[in-house]
């Protein structure tokens, strides 16, 4: 089977990486450094979900499909920087292509009518929707720049000075961005945890049903 990479694939991958911060699937990233005019133009062009990243006999894979896939496959902690590496995008696009090819073959044999397929689709939808909701609720508690600045200064002031690293305005300025990002990440993760834990309210595991579902471990 011959698979054809979309013409200008490398450029599209780079542009997709540069444009990811424009898309609101994951939690908002920290402000990025200004890109060059050429890069910004390419990123804008490639930002559309309909951008074709890969095509072959089994069909095409778009940027929108990759963006949707990471909501199900990639851990939340890794999503924000996923599009920073073109190799990640290429591998995800290829994985999607392979799976849609195999799925098409399975469908021809009627396997799409199996009950486990419907269950998997339902789970994937719930997984994506719940992650989007968690991200939305986290953004509602996004710290203000003033709050982050205050946190950064507080943490810096609490750290002891050393002979090799005496405290100074210049030293704080060099660590300010990192400390502010640490604060932002902490607040957003805390917010996610609160929403996640609140969603468990009223859930009562059935110990007997769980025990009856236990199966012996497979022999190695």
Beta strands, then each sheet from edge to edge (+ up, - down):
strand 1: 3-5
strand 2: 52-56
strand 3: 59-62
sheet 1: 1+ 2- 3+
end
